[in-house]
Amino acid sequence: MTVRTGFLGEHRCLLGESPVWDAAAQRLWWVDSAGRSIHAAAPDGAPLAKWQFDSMIGSVGFAEGGLLAGFADHFALVDGASGKATPFASVPGHDGTMRLNDGKVDRAGSHYICGQTRMAEGASGTLFQLSAAGALAPLAGGMRISNAICFSPDGTTLYFADSLDGVIRCHAYDPVTGAVGAQRASISLAGIGQAPDGATVDADGNLWIALVLDQAIACVSPAGELLRRIAMPMPFPSCPAFGGEGMATLYVTSIANSGHNLVTDHPDGGRIAVVTGLGVRGIAESRFQAGAA
């Protein structure tokens, strides 16, 4: 099978993040964090939605009726038809030095794991767990750039990273109760690549990690073995997600201008790569059950 890489239409972002595939509606959702907008497109790239907001957006996940979005200092439920955002939960102690960043719904749909990224040098934040009832609990502190959040296929392992550490942390996770257990292991990316950004897991349990400084996606086994490395056609790949027919297409967002250190004048900067022919399949994302007890 031949691996082919193209682009999703002419879509471009300042800071593309958080692609999620909606199999029922056959569309890809993503955010432009610096552009303060949420987007959707058909598999051929045809634009289906663009909603503008007053706040930066770190990530989105599916929720009943639309999306759960992590804005800079709060979570909101976003109506899938109108784009109207309804506040759901606030982030305590927000002072503008950190903002919400990467996030994922757990396999049961009962919790959303979301971390923070720094807006000021020297600041540090928290990895949070948001319950369907709206309760927010801290899971880990000292996060400078929280990323690579994803779950094993059976939901019993939570993966996450501080991009500046270059290590994926692997924690026990109860997909029924949402209880987070001890760190089982860690996956060092030394010799593989720099600065892990977004990540996803395929149906075989392997991790696909955006190496934002290396213009590549790495496929790594749960044991830390590098299985594949796919060069990207644009700089600063930020987050991968499987979707398309049979969940066999890999979509990868990228960064043109993060507003901080990552800036490029490459003609394809900020575009969304579409990778086919990988011979693997992803797993459909769960839907956050907002309001459930």
C-alpha positions in Angstrom: 0.0 0.0 0.0 1.4 3.4 -1.0 1.2 6.2 1.5 -0.1 9.4 -0.1 -0.2 12.9 1.5 -2.3 15.8 0.3 -4.2 18.7 1.9 -7.8 19.2 3.0 -9.0 21.9 0.5 -7.5 25.3 0.9 -8.1 25.5 4.7 -5.4 27.3 6.6 -5.1 28.2 10.3 -2.9 30.4 12.4 -2.8 27.7 15.1 -4.6 24.6 13.9 -5.4 22.1 16.7 -7.8 19.4 17.9 -9.1 17.7 14.7 -12.0 15.3 15.4 -13.9 13.2 12.9 -17.7 13.0 13.0 -18.6 9.7 11.3 -22.3 10.3 11.4 -22.1 13.7 9.7 -19.0 12.8 7.6 -17.1 15.9 8.5 -13.9 16.9 10.2 -14.0 19.5 13.0 -11.0 21.4 14.2 -10.0 24.7 15.9 -7.8 27.6 15.0 -6.7 28.6 18.5 -5.1 31.9 17.6 -7.8 32.6 15.1 -10.4 32.0 17.8 -12.6 29.9 15.6 -14.1 26.5 15.2 -14.3 24.9 11.7 -15.8 21.9 9.9 -15.3 20.6 6.4 -16.4 17.7 4.2 -13.9 15.0 3.1 -13.4 16.9 -0.2 -12.5 20.0 1.8 -15.8 21.8 1.2 -16.4 24.2 4.1 -19.3 23.3 6.3 -19.0 25.6 9.3 -16.9 28.5 10.7 -17.7 30.0 14.0 -15.9 33.0 15.5 -15.5 33.6 19.2 -14.0 36.2 21.6 -11.6 33.7 23.2 -8.8 31.5 22.2 -9.9 27.8 21.9 -7.6 25.0 22.9 -9.6 21.9 21.9 -13.0 20.5 21.1 -14.7 17.1 21.7 -18.1 15.8 20.8 -21.0 16.4 23.1 -24.7 15.8 22.7 -26.1 18.3 20.3 -22.6 19.5 19.2 -19.2 20.1 20.8 -17.6 20.6 24.1 -15.0 23.4 23.7 -12.1 24.3 26.0 -11.8 28.1 25.7 -9.0 30.0 27.4 -10.5 30.1 30.8 -13.7 28.0 30.7 -15.5 25.1 29.1 -18.6 25.6 26.9 -21.1 23.5 25.1 -21.3 24.6 21.4 -24.5 24.0 19.5 -23.6 21.9 16.4 -26.1 23.8 14.2 -25.8 27.4 15.2 -22.4 27.6 16.9 -23.9 29.2 20.0 -21.6 28.6 23.0 -23.2 28.0 26.5 -20.8 28.2 29.5 -20.5 24.8 31.2 -17.6 25.1 33.7 -15.0 27.7 34.7 -11.3 27.3 35.4 -10.4 28.4 38.9 -7.6 30.9 39.5 -7.3 32.0 35.9 -5.0 35.0 35.6 -4.1 35.0 31.9 -0.7 33.4 32.3 -2.1 30.0 31.2 -5.0 28.9 28.9 -6.7 25.6 28.2 -5.0 23.6 25.5 -5.2 19.9 24.4 -8.2 17.8 25.4 -10.0 14.5 24.8 -13.2 12.8 25.9 -12.6 9.5 27.6 -13.8 6.2 26.1 -17.0 6.2 28.3 -17.9 9.7 27.5 -18.1 10.5 31.2 -15.1 12.8 31.5 -13.0 15.3 29.5 -9.3 15.4 30.1 -7.8 18.9 29.3 -4.5 20.6 30.1 -3.2 24.1 30.1 -0.4 25.8 28.1 1.5 28.8 29.2 1.0 32.3 27.9 3.8 33.8 29.9 7.3 32.5 30.3 7.8 30.7 33.6 4.1 30.0 34.2 2.9 26.5 34.9 -0.6 25.0 34.8 -2.7 21.9 35.5 -4.0 18.9 33.8 -7.8 18.8 34.6 -10.5 16.2 34.5 -14.0 17.6 33.8 -16.9 15.4 34.7 -20.2 15.2 32.8 -21.8 16.9 35.8 -19.5 19.9 35.4 -17.0 19.2 38.3 -13.4 20.0 37.6 -10.6 18.1 39.3 -6.8 18.6 39.0 -4.9 15.5 37.9 -1.3 16.8 37.5 0.5 20.1 38.2 3.5 21.9 36.8 2.3 21.5 33.2 4.0 24.1 30.9 2.6 22.9 27.6 0.1 20.1 28.1 -0.4 17.9 25.1 -0.6 14.4 23.6 -3.8 13.5 25.6 -5.3 10.3 24.3 -6.6 6.9 25.6 -5.8 3.3 24.8 -8.4 1.4 22.8 -9.9 -0.2 25.9 -9.8 3.1 27.8 -7.7 1.8 30.7 -4.6 3.8 29.9 -4.4 7.6 29.8 -1.6 9.2 27.9 -0.4 12.8 28.2 2.7 14.9 28.0 4.3 18.2 28.8 5.7 19.0 25.4 8.9 20.5 26.9 9.7 17.2 28.6 9.7 15.0 25.5 8.1 12.1 27.5 4.6 10.6 27.2 3.3 9.6 30.6 1.1 6.5 30.8 -1.4 6.3 33.7 -3.9 3.7 34.8 -7.5 4.9 34.0 -10.9 3.4 34.9 -13.1 4.1 31.9 -16.2 3.5 34.0 -15.6 5.7 37.0 -12.9 8.0 35.5 -10.5 7.2 38.4 -6.9 8.0 37.5 -4.4 5.6 38.9 -0.6 5.5 39.2 1.8 6.1 36.4 2.4 2.7 34.8 5.2 3.7 32.5 6.6 6.5 30.3 7.5 6.7 26.7 10.7 8.6 26.0 10.9 10.3 22.6 14.7 10.7 22.9 16.1 9.7 19.5 12.6 9.8 18.0 11.7 13.5 17.9 11.2 16.8 19.7 8.3 18.4 21.4 5.3 16.0 21.3 2.2 18.0 20.5 -1.2 16.4 19.8 -1.6 12.6 19.7 -4.1 9.9 18.9 -4.3 6.1 19.2 -5.1 3.6 16.4 -7.2 0.4 16.7 -4.0 -1.6 17.4 -3.2 0.6 20.4 -0.2 2.4 18.8 0.3 6.1 19.4 0.5 8.6 16.5 2.3 11.7 17.8 2.8 15.1 16.1 6.5 16.1 16.4 5.9 19.8 16.0 9.5 20.8 15.7 10.5 17.9 13.3 7.8 18.3 10.6 6.8 14.7 11.1 4.3 12.3 12.7 5.8 9.4 14.7 3.9 6.1 15.3 5.1 4.6 18.6 4.1 1.4 20.3 2.9 1.4 23.9 6.3 0.1 24.8 8.0 3.1 23.2 9.3 1.4 20.0 9.3 3.7 16.9 7.2 1.9 14.3 6.9 4.5 11.6 7.8 8.1 10.9 5.8 10.1 8.3 7.2 13.3 7.0 4.7 16.1 6.8 4.4 18.5 3.8 4.1 21.6 6.0 6.0 22.9 9.0 4.8 22.6 12.6 2.3 19.7 12.5 0.3 20.1 15.7 -2.3 17.3 16.1 -3.3 14.1 14.3 -6.7 12.4 14.1 -8.1 9.4 12.2 -11.3 9.7 10.2 -12.7 9.3 6.7 -14.1 6.1 5.3 -13.3 3.2 7.6 -11.4 5.6 9.9 -8.4 4.9 7.7 -7.4 8.5 6.8 -5.0 10.5 9.1 -5.7 14.3 9.3 -3.0 16.5 10.7 -3.5 20.2 11.6 -0.5 22.6 11.6 0.7 26.0 12.8 1.5 29.1 10.7 1.8 31.6 13.5 1.2 30.5 17.1 1.5 34.1 18.4 4.7 33.1 20.2 7.7 31.1 19.0 6.3 29.1 16.1 6.0 31.2 12.9 6.6 30.2 9.3 6.3 31.8 5.9 6.1 28.4 4.2 3.4 28.5 1.5 1.6 25.5 3.1 2.0 26.7 6.7 -1.2 26.2 8.7 -2.8 23.8 6.3 -4.4 20.4 7.2 -2.5 17.3 5.8 -4.5 14.3 4.6 -2.6 11.0 4.8 -3.9 7.9 3.2 -2.6 4.4 2.5 -1.2 3.9 6.0 -2.9 0.5 6.4 -4.2 1.2 9.9 -7.5 2.4 11.3 -8.4 4.8 14.1 -11.1 4.7 16.7 -14.2 6.9 16.7 -14.1 9.5 19.5 -16.7 9.2 22.3 -19.4 11.8 23.0 -19.3 13.7 26.2 -22.5 13.1 28.2 -22.9 16.6 29.6 -25.3 16.8 32.6 -25.1 13.0 33.4 -24.8 12.3 37.1 
